[in-house]
């Protein structure tokens, strides 16, 4: 089932852009979203991985937010509670290494590795117990003797997740007791809540709870748990290697949600554009958040940079840079206030309370609009 087509979208949401001109000249591609009528898997059939470049100039760090940092700490504690005291841990797609570090802090006798081409910093950390490799995890990497495999917010970037999971299952033949922990966005939450700014080029593979469990079972895993986390926005899957045959293909429940999402897409975009216009009568307007959601909404409602003055972000690496696709300046909250910003569009309700507290503590005259 064809869901939605978006053309000339930025292929990257988290590259650090040094100038507005470079930000506007970013590589662009097409999103042609399709849904499997049987299992509910959603994918971009126009995705071209050759357009993407992941390296040290890529930063999708989210733990500058106390809310997200607390979420990561809770996940790490859950894994640690079930892991052996001297566990061997591997994180696939570790980013800048924050999560695997927190996991080893919760497991002081553990050791492990983190794989990610965007990693920056020392290659050995946590008093020698943790080693980082600036590359993708692939078939050359060994998983012998591994107890815990973590992969958070990676599988949605993989155009052939079935092949990835089968390769991972083969690598775990030498570690039959390993436990896997995967986190990924929930496409049904996106559809149901009309989160149009959560559809972007980097995320070429999107799952419901049903389709995610089915993919793992088809690849040779027993799924022991799959649940919603982070107020329903993400799926958290736990699995272990299996020797059983895969179960029958499930029937999807996502088709009607996908249809309604596509039907309402432009209406939602215009609603946000109208909110920005209304807020502009009181002073300058910003977006709050220069991550993937902010980049996507900024490009949807203000591609010509006529409505929004800037984008606010707490990540110091993004401050002073420019929003991919549009070239909006990315600034800290104090700088936004000094520029005359009086309203900020807030896309994720999970961060509302912490951002309201930040604005109040700093005595900034910025109203948050959700």
N, C-alpha and C positions, 0 to 999 in steps of 0.2 A: 504494500500500500504506500503510495506516495503521500508524504505529509506536507512538506514545505520546501520551497526553493528560494534561496537568498543569493544574490550575485554581488561580486566585487567586495567581499568582506575581507577584513584583515586576516591573514592566515595565522598571525601570532597575537596573543593578548598580553604576554608577559615579557616581551623584550624591553630592555632599558634603552629608550630612544634619546639620543643626545641633543637633538634639535627638533623643532616643530616641522621643519622641511623633511627631515628623515622620517619622522613619524607619519607624515602624510604620504610619503613615497613607499610605504611598506608594501611588501608582496601581498597580493590579493588573490582570492579564489572563490569558488562556488560551493555553497552548501545545498545539496540535493538530498533532503532527509527522507528516508524510507523506513517503514516498519514491517517487520516480518509478521504476516497475518497469522502465523501459527504460534510462534513462541514469544513474540513481543519485543524482540531485539530491534533497536533503532540504530541506523547507521547512515553516514554520509556517502552516498554512492559516487559523488564527484571528488572525494578526498584524494589528494596527491601528496604523499609523504615527502617527496623530493622538494616541495615548496618550504618545508620547515627546517629550522636550524636551532637545535638545542645546544647551548654552551654556557660558559660562565656569564654571558650577558643576558641570560634568561633567569628571571627571578619571580617565582610564584609563592614566595614566602607569605604565610598567613599568621604566623605566631606573634607578630607585633600586636595583635589583638588579644587582650586578656581572655576574652570569651573563647577564642579559638585555641589559645594555649591551654586553657582548662579542659577543653574537649580532648586535645591530644594527650594530656596527662591522664585523663580518665581511661582512654583506650590503652595507653601504656601500662597502667596499673592492672587492667583486666588481663592483658597478655601475660604480665609478670606473675600474676596469681596462679596461672595454669602452667607455667613453664618450669623446667628443672632449674635448680639453683645455679648450676654451671652451664646454662644453655648456650648453644651456638646459634647466633641470631644473624639473619641476612635480611636487609631491606633493599628491595628492588625499586629504584626510583626514589632515592632518599633525599633529593633536593639539596638543601644546604646542610642536612644532617641533624636537624633539631629533634625529629622524632626518635631516631635510633639512639641518639645520645640519651634522651629521657628514658628510653627503655632499658638501656644499660645502667642508668642510675637506679632504676627500680630493681635491677638484677645485678647486684654488685659482684657476683661471681661469674657473670656471663662474659662472653666475648663475641665479636662478630664483624661483619663487613657491610658497607653501604655502597651501592652502585648508582651513579648518576653523572652524566656528562656536564651538568650544570654545577656540580659541587665546587665550592671554593674553600680553601683553608688547608690546614695541616692534613697530610694523608694518614697520620696516626694520631689517635685521640683517646680520651678516657683512660689515661695512664697505661697506654699500650694495648688496651683490650679491644680497640675499635680501629679498623682500617677502612679507608675510603678509596674507591677506584673511580676515576673520572671517565667513565664509559658506560654504555648501556650494558645491562645484564644480558648475556647471550649464551649460546650453546657451549662456548669455551669456558664458561664459569662453572665451577664444581659446587655441588650441594651435598657432598658426602659428609655424613656426620652432623648435618644441620637439624636443629630442633624446632626453630621458629623461622618462618618466612613471612615477611610483612611487605605488602605492596599497596600503598595508599595513593589514590588519585593518579594512577598510571594507566590502567587498562582502558580507560575511556579515550586515551591518546593513541591506542594501538589499532591499526586498520584491520588486522586479522587476529582478533583475540583468541579464536579457537586454536590457531597454530601456536600462539604464545603459551596457552595453558597446556597444550599437549607436550610442548618442549619442556615446560616446567615439570610436568608429571614424569617425563622420562628422566630428567635430572634428579628426581627424588627417588628413583629406584634404589639408590644406596642409602636412603634415609626414610624408610617406610613409616617411622613413627613421627615424622615431622608434622607440625601444625601450621596451616596457612591462615593468614588474616589479610583480607582485601577490603578496601574502602573505595567507593565510587559514587558519583551522583545518582540519584533515583530519577529516572525519566518520567515516571508516573507523577512524582511530586512536581516536577517541572510543568508537565502538561496540566495537571489538576489546578495548579495555582497560577497558570498563565504567566510563567516566569520567562518571558520572551528573551530576556538578557542572559539566559543560561544556555542558549543555543549559539555555539561559536565554532570556528573552524577546527581548533585544536582537538575538540571533543568529537571524534569521528565514530565512536562506538558508545552507545548509551543503553543502560539496562534497567529493567524492572526487577523486583525481587525474584519473580518467576524465571525470567530469562537469564539472570545471573546464575542462579542455582543450576539451571539446566545446562548452561555452558560448562560449568565445572564438572557436572556429572558426566557429560559427554566426553570430557577430556580425561576422565579416570579418577575423579575425586569423590569422596563421600562428603556431602555438605552437612555439617553438624549444627549450623545456625546461620540464618540470614535475617537481619533485622534493620529497622530504620534507626538512625542516630542523627545527632545535630538537628533536633526538632523536625525530623523526617526528611531532611534534605539529602542525606547520604544513606547508602546501604553499607552495612558491615557484615561481611561473610566470613565464616570460619569453616575450614575444611581440612581433610586429611587424605592421603593417598588411599585409593581403593583398588580392589581386584575384582569388583563386581561389574556386571554389565550395566551400561547406562539405561536409565529408565525411559519410558515412552515420552515422546514430545508433548509438552503441555499445551493447553489452549490459552491464547493470550486474552487478557481483559483490557488491553491498552488501546484498542482501535478507536473506540468512541471518544476516549480522552484525547487522542491524537487529532481526530477530526475537529473537535471543539477548540483545541489549541490553535490549529491552523486557521479556523474560521475567525477567531477573535484576535489573531496576531496583530494586524494593523490597527484595530481598535485600541488595543493596549498601548501600542507605541504612541498613538495620537493622544491618549489620555496622559501619558507622561510628558509629552511635548506641551500639552495644554497646562499641566501643572507647573512646568518651568516658565511658561509665558505669564501665568498668573503671579508666580513668585517674583518675577522680574519687575513687577509694578512696585515692589517694596525695596528693591535694591538688587545687587548682583546675585547670581545664582551659581552654585557649584554642584558637582556630583560628589558624593562621599564614597571613596573607594576606587582605586586605580588598578584593581585586579581584573580578572577576566570579565566579571559581571559589569564593572564600570566601563571597561573598554567597549563592550558590546552595546550597552545602553547609550553611551556617548555617541557611538557611530550611528545608532538607529535614530536618535532624536535630534542630533546636532552635528551632522557631518560637516556643515559649513562654518561651524564655530560662531554662530550668531546668537545662541540662547544662553550658553554656559560660559562663565568667566574662567573657570579652572576646575581642577579635580583635586579633592583633598585625600591624602593617604598618610597613614602612620608609619609606613615603611621608609626609613631614611634613605635607602638606596633608590627609591622611586622619586623622592622629592628632588626638585630641580630638573627632572626629566619631563618627557612629553608623552601624551596618550597616543598609543599606536592607532593609526588611521585618521585621526582628526588633528592632532598636534596641540590639544589643550595642555596648558601648563599643569604640572602636578606639584602640589604644595602641601605644607603642613597646615594644621588648623589656624595657628596664629597668623601665618602669612595670608591665608584666605581672608581672615577678618580684616587685616590691614589693607587688603585690596578692595574692600567694600562689600564683601560677600555677606548677605543677610539671610540667605536660605540655602539649604543643601538637600539634594534628593538622596534619600537613603534606600538602597535597593534590597538590603537583607535585614529583615526584622530581628534576626538573632543578635545584631550588633546595636540595636537601638538604645538600650539602657546604658551600655558602656559609653556610647558616643554622646548621649545626653548628659551623662555625668562629666565627661571630659569638657564639654562646652560650658557646663555650669561651673565647674571648678576653675576654669580659665577665664570665667566671666566674659565669654564671647557672645556677641549679639547675633547668633546664627540659629535660625529655626530649622529643625530637621523635618523633612517632609517624606513620609513613607507611603 
